[in-house]
Amino acid sequence: MYRDRSTVIRKIVIISALLLILGGGIFALHSVYTVRTVYVEGNVHYTEDEIKKIVMSGPLGNNSLYLSLKYRDRGIQDIPFVDVMNVSILAPDTIKITVYEKALAGYVKYLDTYMYFDKDGYVVESSGIRTQGVPQITGLTFNHIVLGEQLPVENPEVFAGIMDMTKLLNKYQLTADKIYFHSSGEITIYFGQIKVAMGSDNSHLEDKLQLLPGFLEQLEGKSGTLQMENYEEGKGKFTFKPDA
């Protein structure tokens, strides 16, 4: 009986010691990996504080180890415009949140709503707020829109051209208000009160857009059409027709 009692006491002591060690380890992990500094990059549609609030929610939202495991190239389903978020540990108390937003080619207005679509024409987001830097695309013909499905246009190949145009505009730091794709194949880009007629020959599209920032600077405050349909390499001379 005495031996049994000693065995029970020994087990209790061992278990207590293990629990104490485990508790100490958990406390140490919690203390060491408590987030004090956060860096955010890649965010456009959301502020740094909004991203922090989204990522660092819940009972372990301030633990860097937990967050790095939870957001390891995690696909995001319920946050508009965000595709993937990743949390990396820079130091036990410092993390970096990297936001990968969905690549938007443009948007169309439908029933007073901005419908944003990707490079393949799939509608990825709908919003009542216009996003700066994403051009409105006009000239497309469709009779309905379904979120998550491709815009039902007659020629889906137009989306590749839209994405190419958007990439080039970003490359040369041009922010277009609207891009009109004519049924004839011609393209008109709107920058405030300036309309830029690009023509239908896309073989020199980048050459034209490369020259455009300088022209727009010269035309600031004016209203009219810059006619860039005809391009001759090395000349770079185009006609500006003021509005009547």
C-alpha positions as CSV (number, residue, x, y, z in Angstrom):
1,M,0.0,0.0,0.0
2,Y,2.9,2.3,0.9
3,R,4.6,1.5,-2.4
4,D,1.4,2.2,-4.4
5,R,1.0,5.5,-2.6
6,S,4.6,6.5,-3.4
7,T,4.0,5.6,-7.1
8,V,1.0,7.8,-7.2
9,I,2.8,10.7,-5.6
10,R,5.7,10.2,-8.0
11,K,3.4,10.3,-11.0
12,I,1.7,13.5,-9.7
13,V,5.1,15.1,-9.2
14,I,6.2,14.2,-12.8
15,I,2.9,15.3,-14.3
16,S,3.0,18.6,-12.4
17,A,6.6,19.2,-13.5
18,L,5.7,18.5,-17.1
19,L,2.7,20.8,-16.9
20,L,4.9,23.5,-15.3
21,I,7.5,23.1,-18.1
22,L,4.8,23.1,-20.8
23,G,3.1,26.2,-19.3
24,G,6.5,27.9,-19.1
25,G,7.2,27.1,-22.7
26,I,3.8,28.4,-23.8
27,F,4.3,31.6,-21.8
28,A,7.8,32.0,-23.3
29,L,6.5,31.5,-26.8
30,H,3.7,33.9,-26.2
31,S,6.0,36.5,-24.7
32,V,8.8,36.2,-27.3
33,Y,6.6,36.0,-30.4
34,T,4.2,38.8,-29.4
35,V,4.0,41.2,-32.4
36,R,5.2,44.7,-31.7
37,T,6.2,45.9,-35.2
38,V,4.3,45.3,-38.5
39,Y,5.3,46.1,-42.0
40,V,2.7,46.0,-44.9
41,E,3.5,45.9,-48.6
42,G,1.5,45.4,-51.8
43,N,-1.7,47.0,-50.5
44,V,-3.5,49.3,-52.9
45,H,-7.2,49.1,-52.1
46,Y,-6.8,48.9,-48.3
47,T,-4.8,51.0,-45.8
48,E,-2.0,49.5,-43.7
49,D,-4.3,49.7,-40.6
50,E,-7.1,47.9,-42.4
51,I,-4.8,45.1,-43.5
52,K,-3.4,44.8,-39.9
53,K,-7.0,44.6,-38.5
54,I,-7.9,41.8,-41.0
55,V,-4.8,39.7,-40.4
56,M,-4.3,40.3,-36.7
57,S,-7.8,39.3,-35.5
58,G,-8.7,36.5,-33.1
59,P,-7.2,35.3,-29.8
60,L,-3.8,34.6,-31.3
61,G,-3.8,37.6,-33.7
62,N,-0.7,39.1,-32.0
63,N,1.4,36.0,-32.2
64,S,3.9,36.1,-35.1
65,L,4.5,32.3,-35.1
66,Y,0.8,31.6,-35.4
67,L,0.2,34.3,-38.1
68,S,3.1,33.0,-40.2
69,L,1.5,29.6,-40.2
70,K,-2.0,30.8,-40.8
71,Y,-1.0,33.2,-43.7
72,R,1.5,31.2,-45.6
73,D,0.6,32.2,-49.1
74,R,-3.0,31.9,-48.1
75,G,-5.7,32.4,-50.8
76,I,-8.2,34.9,-49.7
77,Q,-11.9,34.4,-50.5
78,D,-13.9,36.9,-48.6
79,I,-11.9,40.2,-49.0
80,P,-12.6,42.1,-52.2
81,F,-9.7,42.7,-54.6
82,V,-7.3,40.6,-52.5
83,D,-6.0,37.3,-54.0
84,V,-3.3,36.1,-51.6
85,M,-1.8,37.3,-48.3
86,N,1.5,36.1,-46.8
87,V,3.0,36.8,-43.3
88,S,6.7,36.4,-42.8
89,I,8.6,36.7,-39.6
90,L,11.5,39.3,-39.7
91,A,12.2,38.9,-36.0
92,P,10.2,37.2,-33.2
93,D,8.3,40.4,-32.5
94,T,8.3,41.8,-36.1
95,I,6.3,40.6,-39.1
96,K,5.8,41.6,-42.7
97,I,2.4,41.2,-44.3
98,T,2.6,41.0,-48.1
99,V,-0.7,41.6,-50.0
100,Y,-1.1,40.2,-53.5
101,E,-4.1,41.9,-55.1
102,K,-6.0,40.6,-58.1
103,A,-4.8,41.9,-61.4
104,L,-7.5,44.1,-62.8
105,A,-7.7,44.8,-66.5
106,G,-10.5,47.3,-66.2
107,Y,-14.1,47.9,-65.2
108,V,-17.5,48.4,-66.8
109,K,-20.4,50.2,-65.3
110,Y,-23.6,48.0,-64.9
111,L,-26.7,49.1,-63.0
112,D,-24.8,51.9,-61.2
113,T,-22.1,49.4,-60.0
114,Y,-18.5,49.1,-61.0
115,M,-17.8,45.6,-62.2
116,Y,-14.1,44.8,-62.3
117,F,-12.7,42.1,-64.6
118,D,-9.3,40.4,-65.0
119,K,-7.1,39.7,-68.1
120,D,-9.5,37.0,-69.3
121,G,-12.6,39.1,-68.9
122,Y,-13.8,37.3,-65.8
123,V,-15.7,39.6,-63.4
124,V,-13.8,39.3,-60.1
125,E,-15.3,42.0,-58.0
126,S,-18.3,44.4,-57.9
127,S,-18.2,47.6,-55.9
128,G,-20.1,50.8,-55.5
129,I,-16.7,52.6,-55.2
130,R,-14.5,53.4,-58.2
131,T,-10.9,52.3,-57.8
132,Q,-8.3,54.8,-58.8
133,G,-5.8,53.6,-61.5
134,V,-8.2,51.1,-63.1
135,P,-9.7,52.4,-66.3
136,Q,-13.3,52.3,-67.4
137,I,-13.7,50.2,-70.5
138,T,-16.4,51.2,-72.9
139,G,-17.5,50.0,-76.3
140,L,-18.1,46.4,-75.1
141,T,-21.6,45.0,-75.9
142,F,-23.3,42.6,-73.4
143,N,-26.7,42.1,-71.9
144,H,-26.0,40.7,-68.5
145,I,-23.1,40.3,-66.0
146,V,-22.6,37.4,-63.5
147,L,-19.9,37.7,-60.8
148,G,-17.2,35.1,-61.3
149,E,-18.1,34.5,-65.0
150,Q,-16.6,36.0,-68.2
151,L,-18.2,39.1,-69.7
152,P,-20.5,37.8,-72.5
153,V,-19.0,39.9,-75.3
154,E,-19.0,38.9,-79.0
155,N,-15.2,38.6,-79.3
156,P,-13.5,37.5,-76.1
157,E,-10.1,38.1,-77.7
158,V,-10.6,41.8,-76.9
159,F,-9.7,41.1,-73.2
160,A,-6.1,40.3,-74.2
161,G,-5.9,43.7,-75.9
162,I,-7.4,45.4,-72.8
163,M,-4.8,43.8,-70.5
164,D,-2.0,44.8,-72.8
165,M,-3.2,48.4,-72.8
166,T,-3.5,48.5,-69.0
167,K,0.0,47.1,-68.5
168,L,1.5,49.7,-70.9
169,L,-0.4,52.5,-69.2
170,N,1.0,51.4,-65.8
171,K,4.5,51.0,-67.3
172,Y,4.5,54.7,-68.4
173,Q,2.7,55.9,-65.3
174,L,-0.4,57.0,-67.3
175,T,-3.7,57.1,-65.5
176,A,-6.5,56.9,-68.0
177,D,-10.1,57.7,-67.0
178,K,-11.6,55.7,-69.8
179,I,-10.7,53.5,-72.8
180,Y,-13.1,53.2,-75.7
181,F,-12.8,50.2,-78.0
182,H,-14.6,51.0,-81.2
183,S,-16.3,48.3,-83.2
184,S,-14.1,49.2,-86.1
185,G,-11.0,48.2,-84.0
186,E,-9.9,51.8,-83.2
187,I,-9.0,52.8,-79.7
188,T,-9.6,56.1,-77.9
189,I,-8.1,56.8,-74.5
190,Y,-9.5,59.6,-72.3
191,F,-7.4,61.6,-69.9
192,G,-9.6,64.2,-68.3
193,Q,-10.6,66.7,-71.1
194,I,-8.0,65.2,-73.5
195,K,-9.1,62.4,-75.9
196,V,-6.2,60.4,-77.5
197,A,-7.1,58.7,-80.8
198,M,-4.8,55.7,-81.1
199,G,-6.1,54.3,-84.3
200,S,-6.5,50.6,-85.0
201,D,-2.8,49.6,-85.8
202,N,-1.5,48.2,-82.5
203,S,2.0,47.4,-83.9
204,H,3.3,50.8,-82.6
205,L,1.1,51.0,-79.5
206,E,3.9,51.1,-77.0
207,D,5.9,53.6,-79.1
208,K,2.9,55.9,-79.0
209,L,2.2,55.5,-75.3
210,Q,5.9,56.1,-74.5
211,L,5.6,59.6,-76.1
212,L,2.2,60.3,-74.5
213,P,3.4,61.6,-71.0
214,G,5.3,64.5,-72.6
215,F,2.4,65.4,-74.9
216,L,-0.1,65.3,-72.0
217,E,2.1,67.6,-70.0
218,Q,2.1,70.1,-72.8
219,L,-1.7,69.9,-73.2
220,E,-2.5,70.3,-69.5
221,G,-5.5,72.5,-69.0
222,K,-6.7,72.1,-72.6
223,S,-9.6,70.2,-74.1
224,G,-9.6,68.4,-77.4
225,T,-8.3,65.4,-79.4
226,L,-4.7,64.3,-79.8
227,Q,-4.6,62.4,-83.1
228,M,-2.0,59.6,-82.8
229,E,-3.5,57.3,-85.4
230,N,-0.5,57.6,-87.8
231,Y,2.9,56.8,-86.4
232,E,6.2,57.3,-88.2
233,E,9.3,56.0,-86.4
234,G,11.6,58.8,-85.3
235,K,9.3,61.6,-86.1
236,G,6.8,61.6,-83.2
237,K,4.7,64.5,-84.5
238,F,1.0,64.4,-84.1
239,T,-1.9,66.8,-84.5
240,F,-3.9,68.2,-81.6
241,K,-7.5,69.3,-82.5
242,P,-9.0,71.6,-79.8
243,D,-12.7,71.3,-79.0
244,A,-14.8,73.9,-80.7
